[in-house]
Amino acid sequence: MNVLQRIFTWLLGPGVERESREWKYECSQCGHRESVWERGGIRYKASGEKSYRGRCPACGHVGKRWLRRSP
Ligand SMILES: [Zn+2]
């Protein structure tokens, strides 16, 4: 847990970690998924899907990565 995550958890409660773990980045190439929380981020009280450009840690593909909520 990093400082940012610690502060948000302290302010908003343990739901922050639970929700952030449900939001996952998904590689459009290999389907590798990792949660926002694992990446050191937070996502709370959000909805919808987003796409980002980034590098997949599993296959090295650089391109579109989906951010989806999947419990
Ligand atoms: Zn990948």
N, CA, C, O and the ligand as a Tripos MOL2 file, in Angstrom:
@<TRIPOS>MOLECULE
protein
  285   283    72     0     0
PROTEIN
NO_CHARGES

@<TRIPOS>ATOM
      1 N           0.8570   -1.1990    0.0000 N.3       1 MET1
      2 CA          0.0000    0.0000    0.0000 C.3       1 MET1
      3 C           0.8920    1.2470    0.0000 C.2       1 MET1
      4 O           1.7760    1.3720    0.8480 O.2       1 MET1
      5 N           0.6730    2.1490   -0.9230 N.am      2 ASN2
      6 CA          1.4840    3.3610   -0.9360 C.3       2 ASN2
      7 C           0.8080    4.4980   -0.1550 C.2       2 ASN2
      8 O          -0.2860    4.3260    0.3830 O.2       2 ASN2
      9 N           1.4540    5.6240   -0.1040 N.am      3 VAL3
     10 CA          0.9710    6.7380    0.7150 C.3       3 VAL3
     11 C          -0.4150    7.2000    0.2720 C.2       3 VAL3
     12 O          -1.3000    7.4380    1.0930 O.2       3 VAL3
     13 N          -0.5830    7.3200   -1.0370 N.am      4 LEU4
     14 CA         -1.8660    7.7530   -1.5870 C.3       4 LEU4
     15 C          -2.9970    6.8030   -1.1770 C.2       4 LEU4
     16 O          -4.0710    7.2290   -0.7540 O.2       4 LEU4
     17 N          -2.7170    5.5080   -1.3160 N.am      5 GLN5
     18 CA         -3.7250    4.5060   -0.9710 C.3       5 GLN5
     19 C          -4.0210    4.5310    0.5230 C.2       5 GLN5
     20 O          -5.1650    4.3690    0.9460 O.2       5 GLN5
     21 N          -2.9800    4.7360    1.3100 N.am      6 ARG6
     22 CA         -3.1390    4.8120    2.7560 C.3       6 ARG6
     23 C          -4.0430    5.9850    3.1490 C.2       6 ARG6
     24 O          -4.9220    5.8480    3.9990 O.2       6 ARG6
     25 N          -3.8140    7.1250    2.5220 N.am      7 ILE7
     26 CA         -4.5930    8.3240    2.8410 C.3       7 ILE7
     27 C          -6.0660    8.1330    2.4690 C.2       7 ILE7
     28 O          -6.9630    8.4620    3.2450 O.2       7 ILE7
     29 N          -6.3000    7.5900    1.2600 N.am      8 PHE8
     30 CA         -7.6820    7.4140    0.8340 C.3       8 PHE8
     31 C          -8.4130    6.3760    1.6830 C.2       8 PHE8
     32 O          -9.5980    6.5280    1.9790 O.2       8 PHE8
     33 N          -7.7040    5.3320    2.0680 N.am      9 THR9
     34 CA         -8.3140    4.3170    2.9140 C.3       9 THR9
     35 C          -8.6530    4.9020    4.2800 C.2       9 THR9
     36 O          -9.6970    4.6110    4.8620 O.2       9 THR9
     37 N          -7.7560    5.7220    4.7630 N.am     10 TRP10
     38 CA         -7.9650    6.3700    6.0590 C.3      10 TRP10
     39 C          -9.1610    7.3200    5.9910 C.2      10 TRP10
     40 O          -9.9620    7.3950    6.9230 O.2      10 TRP10
     41 N          -9.2700    8.0470    4.8720 N.am     11 LEU11
     42 CA        -10.3460    9.0310    4.7270 C.3      11 LEU11
     43 C         -11.6960    8.3790    4.4450 C.2      11 LEU11
     44 O         -12.7130    8.7840    5.0070 O.2      11 LEU11
     45 N         -11.7060    7.3830    3.5860 N.am     12 LEU12
     46 CA        -12.9630    6.8610    3.0670 C.3      12 LEU12
     47 C         -13.3180    5.4490    3.5170 C.2      12 LEU12
     48 O         -14.4270    4.9720    3.2760 O.2      12 LEU12
     49 N         -12.3690    4.7860    4.1700 N.am     13 GLY13
     50 CA        -12.6620    3.4540    4.6760 C.3      13 GLY13
     51 C         -12.1760    2.3490    3.7490 C.2      13 GLY13
     52 O         -11.6570    2.6060    2.6630 O.2      13 GLY13
     53 N         -12.3590    1.0970    4.2140 N.am     14 PRO14
     54 CA        -11.8170   -0.0640    3.4870 C.3      14 PRO14
     55 C         -12.4810   -0.3190    2.1270 C.2      14 PRO14
     56 O         -11.9720   -1.0970    1.3200 O.2      14 PRO14
     57 N         -13.6190    0.3420    1.8780 N.am     15 GLY15
     58 CA        -14.2880    0.1790    0.5820 C.3      15 GLY15
     59 C         -13.4310    0.6520   -0.5770 C.2      15 GLY15
     60 O         -13.5840    0.1870   -1.7070 O.2      15 GLY15
     61 N         -12.5410    1.5670   -0.2940 N.am     16 VAL16
     62 CA        -11.6490    2.0990   -1.3280 C.3      16 VAL16
     63 C         -10.7840    0.9830   -1.9130 C.2      16 VAL16
     64 O         -10.6380    0.8620   -3.1290 O.2      16 VAL16
     65 N         -10.2170    0.1740   -1.0210 N.am     17 GLU17
     66 CA         -9.3740   -0.9180   -1.5060 C.3      17 GLU17
     67 C         -10.2070   -1.9590   -2.2470 C.2      17 GLU17
     68 O          -9.8030   -2.4530   -3.3000 O.2      17 GLU17
     69 N         -11.3660   -2.2880   -1.6930 N.am     18 ARG18
     70 CA        -12.2250   -3.2940   -2.3130 C.3      18 ARG18
     71 C         -12.6070   -2.8920   -3.7310 C.2      18 ARG18
     72 O         -12.5130   -3.6980   -4.6570 O.2      18 ARG18
     73 N         -13.0380   -1.6410   -3.8980 N.am     19 GLU19
     74 CA        -13.4490   -1.1850   -5.2230 C.3      19 GLU19
     75 C         -12.2720   -1.0640   -6.1740 C.2      19 GLU19
     76 O         -12.3650   -1.4160   -7.3500 O.2      19 GLU19
     77 N         -11.1680   -0.5620   -5.6500 N.am     20 SER20
     78 CA        -10.0010   -0.3910   -6.5080 C.3      20 SER20
     79 C          -9.4950   -1.7400   -7.0210 C.2      20 SER20
     80 O          -8.9400   -1.8290   -8.1160 O.2      20 SER20
     81 N          -9.6920   -2.7820   -6.2230 N.am     21 ARG21
     82 CA         -9.2800   -4.1180   -6.6450 C.3      21 ARG21
     83 C         -10.2130   -4.6720   -7.7060 C.2      21 ARG21
     84 O          -9.8190   -5.5410   -8.4840 O.2      21 ARG21
     85 N         -11.4530   -4.1780   -7.7490 N.am     22 GLU22
     86 CA        -12.4010   -4.6630   -8.7490 C.3      22 GLU22
     87 C         -12.1680   -4.0280  -10.1220 C.2      22 GLU22
     88 O         -12.5500   -4.5880  -11.1490 O.2      22 GLU22
     89 N         -11.5450   -2.8670  -10.1220 N.am     23 TRP23
     90 CA        -11.2230   -2.2130  -11.3910 C.3      23 TRP23
     91 C          -9.9160   -2.7630  -11.9220 C.2      23 TRP23
     92 O          -8.8870   -2.7200  -11.2480 O.2      23 TRP23
     93 N          -9.9690   -3.2800  -13.1340 N.am     24 LYS24
     94 CA         -8.7700   -3.9180  -13.6740 C.3      24 LYS24
     95 C          -8.4020   -3.3800  -15.0470 C.2      24 LYS24
     96 O          -9.2560   -3.1170  -15.8940 O.2      24 LYS24
     97 N          -7.1240   -3.2320  -15.2300 N.am     25 TYR25
     98 CA         -6.6070   -2.9120  -16.5530 C.3      25 TYR25
     99 C          -6.5290   -4.2220  -17.3260 C.2      25 TYR25
    100 O          -6.0590   -5.2370  -16.8140 O.2      25 TYR25
    101 N          -6.9990   -4.1770  -18.5660 N.am     26 GLU26
    102 CA         -6.9920   -5.3890  -19.3710 C.3      26 GLU26
    103 C          -6.2820   -5.1420  -20.6890 C.2      26 GLU26
    104 O          -6.5980   -4.1930  -21.4060 O.2      26 GLU26
    105 N          -5.3290   -5.9900  -21.0020 N.am     27 CYS27
    106 CA         -4.5620   -5.8590  -22.2390 C.3      27 CYS27
    107 C          -5.4160   -6.3110  -23.4210 C.2      27 CYS27
    108 O          -6.0340   -7.3740  -23.3700 O.2      27 CYS27
    109 N          -5.4530   -5.5100  -24.4810 N.am     28 SER28
    110 CA         -6.2570   -5.8700  -25.6450 C.3      28 SER28
    111 C          -5.5630   -6.9370  -26.4790 C.2      28 SER28
    112 O          -6.1690   -7.5230  -27.3760 O.2      28 SER28
    113 N          -4.3140   -7.1840  -26.1890 N.am     29 GLN29
    114 CA         -3.5300   -8.1500  -26.9580 C.3      29 GLN29
    115 C          -3.6000   -9.5590  -26.3670 C.2      29 GLN29
    116 O          -3.9470  -10.5180  -27.0550 O.2      29 GLN29
    117 N          -3.2670   -9.6630  -25.0850 N.am     30 CYS30
    118 CA         -3.1860  -10.9990  -24.4730 C.3      30 CYS30
    119 C          -4.2410  -11.2230  -23.4020 C.2      30 CYS30
    120 O          -4.3920  -12.3420  -22.9110 O.2      30 CYS30
    121 N          -4.9680  -10.1870  -23.0370 N.am     31 GLY31
    122 CA         -6.0230  -10.3460  -22.0460 C.3      31 GLY31
    123 C          -5.5310  -10.3140  -20.6090 C.2      31 GLY31
    124 O          -6.3050  -10.5490  -19.6810 O.2      31 GLY31
    125 N          -4.2500  -10.0250  -20.4180 N.am     32 HIS32
    126 CA         -3.6970   -9.9400  -19.0590 C.3      32 HIS32
    127 C          -4.4150   -8.8540  -18.2600 C.2      32 HIS32
    128 O          -4.6580   -7.7560  -18.7610 O.2      32 HIS32
    129 N          -4.7450   -9.1730  -17.0270 N.am     33 ARG33
    130 CA         -5.4410   -8.1990  -16.1910 C.3      33 ARG33
    131 C          -4.6800   -7.9590  -14.9010 C.2      33 ARG33
    132 O          -4.0800   -8.8630  -14.3190 O.2      33 ARG33
    133 N          -4.7280   -6.7110  -14.4820 N.am     34 GLU34
    134 CA         -4.1830   -6.3840  -13.1650 C.3      34 GLU34
    135 C          -5.0220   -5.2500  -12.5990 C.2      34 GLU34
    136 O          -5.4720   -4.3630  -13.3250 O.2      34 GLU34
    137 N          -5.2190   -5.2980  -11.3020 N.am     35 SER35
    138 CA         -6.1170   -4.3300  -10.6910 C.3      35 SER35
    139 C          -5.4420   -2.9690  -10.5060 C.2      35 SER35
    140 O          -4.2190   -2.8550  -10.4260 O.2      35 SER35
    141 N          -6.2820   -1.9650  -10.4430 N.am     36 VAL36
    142 CA         -5.8080   -0.6000  -10.2040 C.3      36 VAL36
    143 C          -5.0250   -0.5440   -8.8960 C.2      36 VAL36
    144 O          -4.0060    0.1380   -8.7900 O.2      36 VAL36
    145 N          -5.5280   -1.2760   -7.9040 N.am     37 TRP37
    146 CA         -4.8920   -1.2830   -6.5800 C.3      37 TRP37
    147 C          -3.4710   -1.8520   -6.6700 C.2      37 TRP37
    148 O          -2.5390   -1.3090   -6.0760 O.2      37 TRP37
    149 N          -3.3190   -2.9310   -7.4060 N.am     38 GLU38
    150 CA         -1.9870   -3.5430   -7.5660 C.3      38 GLU38
    151 C          -1.0090   -2.5990   -8.2350 C.2      38 GLU38
    152 O           0.1960   -2.6500   -7.9870 O.2      38 GLU38
    153 N          -1.5460   -1.7320   -9.0900 N.am     39 ARG39
    154 CA         -0.6850   -0.7780   -9.7820 C.3      39 ARG39
    155 C          -0.3820    0.4460   -8.9150 C.2      39 ARG39
    156 O           0.3180    1.3630   -9.3460 O.2      39 ARG39
    157 N          -0.9070    0.4530   -7.7030 N.am     40 GLY40
    158 CA         -0.6440    1.5580   -6.7960 C.3      40 GLY40
    159 C          -1.6160    2.7140   -6.9400 C.2      40 GLY40
    160 O          -1.3660    3.8150   -6.4490 O.2      40 GLY40
    161 N          -2.7200    2.4560   -7.6120 N.am     41 GLY41
    162 CA         -3.7080    3.5150   -7.8210 C.3      41 GLY41
    163 C          -4.9680    3.2700   -7.0240 C.2      41 GLY41
    164 O          -5.0880    2.2830   -6.2970 O.2      41 GLY41
    165 N          -5.9070    4.1900   -7.1730 N.am     42 ILE42
    166 CA         -7.2150    3.9980   -6.5620 C.3      42 ILE42
    167 C          -8.2910    4.3820   -7.5650 C.2      42 ILE42
    168 O          -8.0830    5.2460   -8.4160 O.2      42 ILE42
    169 N          -9.4340    3.7340   -7.4570 N.am     43 ARG43
    170 CA        -10.5840    4.0950   -8.2530 C.3      43 ARG43
    171 C         -11.8000    3.8020   -7.3920 C.2      43 ARG43
    172 O         -12.0270    2.6670   -6.9740 O.2      43 ARG43
    173 N         -12.5730    4.8430   -7.1370 N.am     44 TYR44
    174 CA        -13.6560    4.7100   -6.1700 C.3      44 TYR44
    175 C         -14.8610    5.5000   -6.6330 C.2      44 TYR44
    176 O         -14.7240    6.6090   -7.1490 O.2      44 TYR44
    177 N         -16.0300    4.9390   -6.4510 N.am     45 LYS45
    178 CA        -17.2930    5.5770   -6.8430 C.3      45 LYS45
    179 C         -17.2600    6.0190   -8.3070 C.2      45 LYS45
    180 O         -17.7070    7.1110   -8.6580 O.2      45 LYS45
    181 N         -16.7280    5.1530   -9.1310 N.am     46 ALA46
    182 CA        -16.6400    5.4580  -10.5550 C.3      46 ALA46
    183 C         -17.4840    4.4580  -11.3270 C.2      46 ALA46
    184 O         -17.8120    3.3870  -10.8170 O.2      46 ALA46
    185 N         -17.8320    4.8080  -12.5480 N.am     47 SER47
    186 CA        -18.5840    3.8820  -13.3780 C.3      47 SER47
    187 C         -18.1190    4.0020  -14.8210 C.2      47 SER47
    188 O         -17.3620    4.9060  -15.1740 O.2      47 SER47
    189 N         -18.5830    3.0780  -15.6410 N.am     48 GLY48
    190 CA        -18.2190    3.1060  -17.0500 C.3      48 GLY48
    191 C         -16.8800    2.4510  -17.3150 C.2      48 GLY48
    192 O         -16.1920    1.9960  -16.4010 O.2      48 GLY48
    193 N         -16.5290    2.4140  -18.5890 N.am     49 GLU49
    194 CA        -15.2580    1.8270  -18.9940 C.3      49 GLU49
    195 C         -14.3860    2.9080  -19.5780 C.2      49 GLU49
    196 O         -14.8670    3.9050  -20.1170 O.2      49 GLU49
    197 N         -13.1040    2.6910  -19.4610 N.am     50 LYS50
    198 CA        -12.1760    3.6340  -20.0550 C.3      50 LYS50
    199 C         -11.1180    2.8660  -20.8080 C.2      50 LYS50
    200 O         -10.8360    1.7100  -20.4930 O.2      50 LYS50
    201 N         -10.5390    3.4960  -21.7910 N.am     51 SER51
    202 CA         -9.3930    2.8630  -22.4300 C.3      51 SER51
    203 C          -8.1900    3.7850  -22.3200 C.2      51 SER51
    204 O          -8.2930    5.0070  -22.4310 O.2      51 SER51
    205 N          -7.0690    3.1620  -22.1020 N.am     52 TYR52
    206 CA         -5.8250    3.9060  -21.9380 C.3      52 TYR52
    207 C          -4.8060    3.3740  -22.9220 C.2      52 TYR52
    208 O          -4.9280    2.2570  -23.4230 O.2      52 TYR52
    209 N          -3.8140    4.1740  -23.1870 N.am     53 ARG53
    210 CA         -2.6540    3.6580  -23.8860 C.3      53 ARG53
    211 C          -1.6090    3.3280  -22.8320 C.2      53 ARG53
    212 O          -1.3610    4.1100  -21.9130 O.2      53 ARG53
    213 N          -1.0140    2.1820  -22.9770 N.am     54 GLY54
    214 CA         -0.0020    1.8140  -22.0030 C.3      54 GLY54
    215 C           0.7110    0.5500  -22.4400 C.2      54 GLY54
    216 O           0.4440   -0.0070  -23.5040 O.2      54 GLY54
    217 N           1.6240    0.1170  -21.5870 N.am     55 ARG55
    218 CA          2.4020   -1.0730  -21.8830 C.3      55 ARG55
    219 C           1.9630   -2.2170  -20.9960 C.2      55 ARG55
    220 O           1.8400   -2.0690  -19.7800 O.2      55 ARG55
    221 N           1.7310   -3.3460  -21.6120 N.am     56 CYS56
    222 CA          1.3340   -4.5330  -20.8540 C.3      56 CYS56
    223 C           2.5550   -5.1760  -20.2180 C.2      56 CYS56
    224 O           3.5370   -5.4490  -20.9080 O.2      56 CYS56
    225 N           2.5130   -5.4240  -18.9110 N.am     57 PRO57
    226 CA          3.6560   -6.0370  -18.2260 C.3      57 PRO57
    227 C           3.8220   -7.5150  -18.5750 C.2      57 PRO57
    228 O           4.8830   -8.0970  -18.3470 O.2      57 PRO57
    229 N           2.7720   -8.1150  -19.1260 N.am     58 ALA58
    230 CA          2.8330   -9.5450  -19.4330 C.3      58 ALA58
    231 C           3.4090   -9.8050  -20.8300 C.2      58 ALA58
    232 O           4.3350  -10.6020  -20.9770 O.2      58 ALA58
    233 N           2.8690   -9.1380  -21.8540 N.am     59 CYS59
    234 CA          3.3080   -9.4320  -23.2220 C.3      59 CYS59
    235 C           4.1130   -8.2920  -23.8380 C.2      59 CYS59
    236 O           4.6730   -8.4480  -24.9230 O.2      59 CYS59
    237 N           4.1760   -7.1500  -23.1580 N.am     60 GLY60
    238 CA          4.9740   -6.0390  -23.6630 C.3      60 GLY60
    239 C           4.2940   -5.2240  -24.7410 C.2      60 GLY60
    240 O           4.8790   -4.2820  -25.2750 O.2      60 GLY60
    241 N           3.0630   -5.5790  -25.0640 N.am     61 HIS61
    242 CA          2.3190   -4.8630  -26.0860 C.3      61 HIS61
    243 C           2.0280   -3.4250  -25.6390 C.2      61 HIS61
    244 O           1.5690   -3.1850  -24.5220 O.2      61 HIS61
    245 N           2.3020   -2.4960  -26.5250 N.am     62 VAL62
    246 CA          2.0000   -1.1010  -26.2270 C.3      62 VAL62
    247 C           0.7920   -0.6920  -27.0490 C.2      62 VAL62
    248 O           0.8070   -0.7740  -28.2770 O.2      62 VAL62
    249 N          -0.2350   -0.2600  -26.3760 N.am     63 GLY63
    250 CA         -1.4460    0.1250  -27.0830 C.3      63 GLY63
    251 C          -2.6070    0.2400  -26.1310 C.2      63 GLY63
    252 O          -2.4580    0.5940  -24.9610 O.2      63 GLY63
    253 N          -3.7600   -0.0690  -26.6650 N.am     64 LYS64
    254 CA         -4.9730    0.1350  -25.8860 C.3      64 LYS64
    255 C          -5.0940   -0.8570  -24.7230 C.2      64 LYS64
    256 O          -4.9120   -2.0640  -24.8830 O.2      64 LYS64
    257 N          -5.4030   -0.3080  -23.5620 N.am     65 ARG65
    258 CA         -5.6620   -1.1430  -22.3910 C.3      65 ARG65
    259 C          -6.9920   -0.6920  -21.8050 C.2      65 ARG65
    260 O          -7.2110    0.4980  -21.5770 O.2      65 ARG65
    261 N          -7.8680   -1.6440  -21.5660 N.am     66 TRP66
    262 CA         -9.1780   -1.3170  -21.0220 C.3      66 TRP66
    263 C          -9.1300   -1.2410  -19.5130 C.2      66 TRP66
    264 O          -8.4110   -1.9910  -18.8530 O.2      66 TRP66
    265 N          -9.9050   -0.3260  -18.9890 N.am     67 LEU67
    266 CA        -10.1000   -0.2820  -17.5490 C.3      67 LEU67
    267 C         -11.5580   -0.6300  -17.3030 C.2      67 LEU67
    268 O         -12.4620    0.1380  -17.6340 O.2      67 LEU67
    269 N         -11.7690   -1.7930  -16.7190 N.am     68 ARG68
    270 CA        -13.1260   -2.3150  -16.5310 C.3      68 ARG68
    271 C         -13.3250   -2.7510  -15.0920 C.2      68 ARG68
    272 O         -12.3860   -3.1330  -14.3940 O.2      68 ARG68
    273 N         -14.5680   -2.6830  -14.6790 N.am     69 ARG69
    274 CA        -14.8780   -3.1960  -13.3470 C.3      69 ARG69
    275 C         -15.3430   -4.6270  -13.4550 C.2      69 ARG69
    276 O         -16.3070   -4.9190  -14.1620 O.2      69 ARG69
    277 N         -14.6690   -5.5230  -12.7630 N.am     70 SER70
    278 CA        -15.0640   -6.9210  -12.7710 C.3      70 SER70
    279 C         -14.7720   -7.5410  -11.4180 C.2      70 SER70
    280 O         -13.6280   -7.8870  -11.1220 O.2      70 SER70
    281 N         -15.8010   -7.6820  -10.5970 N.am     71 PRO71
    282 CA        -15.6590   -8.2150   -9.2410 C.3      71 PRO71
    283 C         -15.1360   -9.6640   -9.2600 C.2      71 PRO71
    284 O         -14.9570  -10.2700   -8.2040 O.2      71 PRO71
    285 ZN         -0.6120   -8.1880  -22.9030 Zn       72 ZN72
@<TRIPOS>BOND
     1     1     2 1
     2     2     3 1
     3     3     4 2
     4     3     5 am
     5     5     6 1
     6     6     7 1
     7     7     8 2
     8     7     9 am
     9     9    10 1
    10    10    11 1
    11    11    12 2
    12    11    13 am
    13    13    14 1
    14    14    15 1
    15    15    16 2
    16    15    17 am
    17    17    18 1
    18    18    19 1
    19    19    20 2
    20    19    21 am
    21    21    22 1
    22    22    23 1
    23    23    24 2
    24    23    25 am
    25    25    26 1
    26    26    27 1
    27    27    28 2
    28    27    29 am
    29    29    30 1
    30    30    31 1
    31    31    32 2
    32    31    33 am
    33    33    34 1
    34    34    35 1
    35    35    36 2
    36    35    37 am
    37    37    38 1
    38    38    39 1
    39    39    40 2
    40    39    41 am
    41    41    42 1
    42    42    43 1
    43    43    44 2
    44    43    45 am
    45    45    46 1
    46    46    47 1
    47    47    48 2
    48    47    49 am
    49    49    50 1
    50    50    51 1
    51    51    52 2
    52    51    53 am
    53    53    54 1
    54    54    55 1
    55    55    56 2
    56    55    57 am
    57    57    58 1
    58    58    59 1
    59    59    60 2
    60    59    61 am
    61    61    62 1
    62    62    63 1
    63    63    64 2
    64    63    65 am
    65    65    66 1
    66    66    67 1
    67    67    68 2
    68    67    69 am
    69    69    70 1
    70    70    71 1
    71    71    72 2
    72    71    73 am
    73    73    74 1
    74    74    75 1
    75    75    76 2
    76    75    77 am
    77    77    78 1
    78    78    79 1
    79    79    80 2
    80    79    81 am
    81    81    82 1
    82    82    83 1
    83    83    84 2
    84    83    85 am
    85    85    86 1
    86    86    87 1
    87    87    88 2
    88    87    89 am
    89    89    90 1
    90    90    91 1
    91    91    92 2
    92    91    93 am
    93    93    94 1
    94    94    95 1
    95    95    96 2
    96    95    97 am
    97    97    98 1
    98    98    99 1
    99    99   100 2
   100    99   101 am
   101   101   102 1
   102   102   103 1
   103   103   104 2
   104   103   105 am
   105   105   106 1
   106   106   107 1
   107   107   108 2
   108   107   109 am
   109   109   110 1
   110   110   111 1
   111   111   112 2
   112   111   113 am
   113   113   114 1
   114   114   115 1
   115   115   116 2
   116   115   117 am
   117   117   118 1
   118   118   119 1
   119   119   120 2
   120   119   121 am
   121   121   122 1
   122   122   123 1
   123   123   124 2
   124   123   125 am
   125   125   126 1
   126   126   127 1
   127   127   128 2
   128   127   129 am
   129   129   130 1
   130   130   131 1
   131   131   132 2
   132   131   133 am
   133   133   134 1
   134   134   135 1
   135   135   136 2
   136   135   137 am
   137   137   138 1
   138   138   139 1
   139   139   140 2
   140   139   141 am
   141   141   142 1
   142   142   143 1
   143   143   144 2
   144   143   145 am
   145   145   146 1
   146   146   147 1
   147   147   148 2
   148   147   149 am
   149   149   150 1
   150   150   151 1
   151   151   152 2
   152   151   153 am
   153   153   154 1
   154   154   155 1
   155   155   156 2
   156   155   157 am
   157   157   158 1
   158   158   159 1
   159   159   160 2
   160   159   161 am
   161   161   162 1
   162   162   163 1
   163   163   164 2
   164   163   165 am
   165   165   166 1
   166   166   167 1
   167   167   168 2
   168   167   169 am
   169   169   170 1
   170   170   171 1
   171   171   172 2
   172   171   173 am
   173   173   174 1
   174   174   175 1
   175   175   176 2
   176   175   177 am
   177   177   178 1
   178   178   179 1
   179   179   180 2
   180   179   181 am
   181   181   182 1
   182   182   183 1
   183   183   184 2
   184   183   185 am
   185   185   186 1
   186   186   187 1
   187   187   188 2
   188   187   189 am
   189   189   190 1
   190   190   191 1
   191   191   192 2
   192   191   193 am
   193   193   194 1
   194   194   195 1
   195   195   196 2
   196   195   197 am
   197   197   198 1
   198   198   199 1
   199   199   200 2
   200   199   201 am
   201   201   202 1
   202   202   203 1
   203   203   204 2
   204   203   205 am
   205   205   206 1
   206   206   207 1
   207   207   208 2
   208   207   209 am
   209   209   210 1
   210   210   211 1
   211   211   212 2
   212   211   213 am
   213   213   214 1
   214   214   215 1
   215   215   216 2
   216   215   217 am
   217   217   218 1
   218   218   219 1
   219   219   220 2
   220   219   221 am
   221   221   222 1
   222   222   223 1
   223   223   224 2
   224   223   225 am
   225   225   226 1
   226   226   227 1
   227   227   228 2
   228   227   229 am
   229   229   230 1
   230   230   231 1
   231   231   232 2
   232   231   233 am
   233   233   234 1
   234   234   235 1
   235   235   236 2
   236   235   237 am
   237   237   238 1
   238   238   239 1
   239   239   240 2
   240   239   241 am
   241   241   242 1
   242   242   243 1
   243   243   244 2
   244   243   245 am
   245   245   246 1
   246   246   247 1
   247   247   248 2
   248   247   249 am
   249   249   250 1
   250   250   251 1
   251   251   252 2
   252   251   253 am
   253   253   254 1
   254   254   255 1
   255   255   256 2
   256   255   257 am
   257   257   258 1
   258   258   259 1
   259   259   260 2
   260   259   261 am
   261   261   262 1
   262   262   263 1
   263   263   264 2
   264   263   265 am
   265   265   266 1
   266   266   267 1
   267   267   268 2
   268   267   269 am
   269   269   270 1
   270   270   271 1
   271   271   272 2
   272   271   273 am
   273   273   274 1
   274   274   275 1
   275   275   276 2
   276   275   277 am
   277   277   278 1
   278   278   279 1
   279   279   280 2
   280   279   281 am
   281   281   282 1
   282   282   283 1
   283   283   284 2
@<TRIPOS>SUBSTRUCTURE
     1 MET1         2 RESIDUE 1 A MET
     2 ASN2         6 RESIDUE 1 A ASN
     3 VAL3        10 RESIDUE 1 A VAL
     4 LEU4        14 RESIDUE 1 A LEU
     5 GLN5        18 RESIDUE 1 A GLN
     6 ARG6        22 RESIDUE 1 A ARG
     7 ILE7        26 RESIDUE 1 A ILE
     8 PHE8        30 RESIDUE 1 A PHE
     9 THR9        34 RESIDUE 1 A THR
    10 TRP10       38 RESIDUE 1 A TRP
    11 LEU11       42 RESIDUE 1 A LEU
    12 LEU12       46 RESIDUE 1 A LEU
    13 GLY13       50 RESIDUE 1 A GLY
    14 PRO14       54 RESIDUE 1 A PRO
    15 GLY15       58 RESIDUE 1 A GLY
    16 VAL16       62 RESIDUE 1 A VAL
    17 GLU17       66 RESIDUE 1 A GLU
    18 ARG18       70 RESIDUE 1 A ARG
    19 GLU19       74 RESIDUE 1 A GLU
    20 SER20       78 RESIDUE 1 A SER
    21 ARG21       82 RESIDUE 1 A ARG
    22 GLU22       86 RESIDUE 1 A GLU
    23 TRP23       90 RESIDUE 1 A TRP
    24 LYS24       94 RESIDUE 1 A LYS
    25 TYR25       98 RESIDUE 1 A TYR
    26 GLU26      102 RESIDUE 1 A GLU
    27 CYS27      106 RESIDUE 1 A CYS
    28 SER28      110 RESIDUE 1 A SER
    29 GLN29      114 RESIDUE 1 A GLN
    30 CYS30      118 RESIDUE 1 A CYS
    31 GLY31      122 RESIDUE 1 A GLY
    32 HIS32      126 RESIDUE 1 A HIS
    33 ARG33      130 RESIDUE 1 A ARG
    34 GLU34      134 RESIDUE 1 A GLU
    35 SER35      138 RESIDUE 1 A SER
    36 VAL36      142 RESIDUE 1 A VAL
    37 TRP37      146 RESIDUE 1 A TRP
    38 GLU38      150 RESIDUE 1 A GLU
    39 ARG39      154 RESIDUE 1 A ARG
    40 GLY40      158 RESIDUE 1 A GLY
    41 GLY41      162 RESIDUE 1 A GLY
    42 ILE42      166 RESIDUE 1 A ILE
    43 ARG43      170 RESIDUE 1 A ARG
    44 TYR44      174 RESIDUE 1 A TYR
    45 LYS45      178 RESIDUE 1 A LYS
    46 ALA46      182 RESIDUE 1 A ALA
    47 SER47      186 RESIDUE 1 A SER
    48 GLY48      190 RESIDUE 1 A GLY
    49 GLU49      194 RESIDUE 1 A GLU
    50 LYS50      198 RESIDUE 1 A LYS
    51 SER51      202 RESIDUE 1 A SER
    52 TYR52      206 RESIDUE 1 A TYR
    53 ARG53      210 RESIDUE 1 A ARG
    54 GLY54      214 RESIDUE 1 A GLY
    55 ARG55      218 RESIDUE 1 A ARG
    56 CYS56      222 RESIDUE 1 A CYS
    57 PRO57      226 RESIDUE 1 A PRO
    58 ALA58      230 RESIDUE 1 A ALA
    59 CYS59      234 RESIDUE 1 A CYS
    60 GLY60      238 RESIDUE 1 A GLY
    61 HIS61      242 RESIDUE 1 A HIS
    62 VAL62      246 RESIDUE 1 A VAL
    63 GLY63      250 RESIDUE 1 A GLY
    64 LYS64      254 RESIDUE 1 A LYS
    65 ARG65      258 RESIDUE 1 A ARG
    66 TRP66      262 RESIDUE 1 A TRP
    67 LEU67      266 RESIDUE 1 A LEU
    68 ARG68      270 RESIDUE 1 A ARG
    69 ARG69      274 RESIDUE 1 A ARG
    70 SER70      278 RESIDUE 1 A SER
    71 PRO71      282 RESIDUE 1 A PRO
    72 ZN72       285 GROUP 0 **** ****
